[in-house]
Amino acid sequence: MIPLKFIKIQKGKNMLVYNGFLYSKHEVYENKIVWRCSDYKKFACKSRCHTTSEDESGEILKHTDHSHAQNVAKSEAIYKHVFKKRSIIILFIKCIN
């Protein structure tokens, strides 16, 4: 099982990173979370991704095709930026303790 990747955007919400695409949380059900392509408005993309939870321990249940090409570089750049910010914060916390 591959752990899910998430990034936290400025508003404090998680976005799912999967196969070079970004998804925002759309609907929550008792046994699954439905994520919608973040380019839903820009490309009228109807792609969805269903997961078992909204953290790294979850699994992909299913996903549908996109109406546009993936942008792996953008997704990975955002993910790396967020990871770098988290590392700096952790380092800062360790330094002050």
Secondary structure, 3 states (H helix, E strand, C coil): CCCCEEEECCCCCEEEEECCEEEEEEEECCCCEEEEECCHHHHCCCCEEEECCCCCCCCEEEECCCCCCCCHHHHHHHHHHHHHHHHHHHHHHHHHC
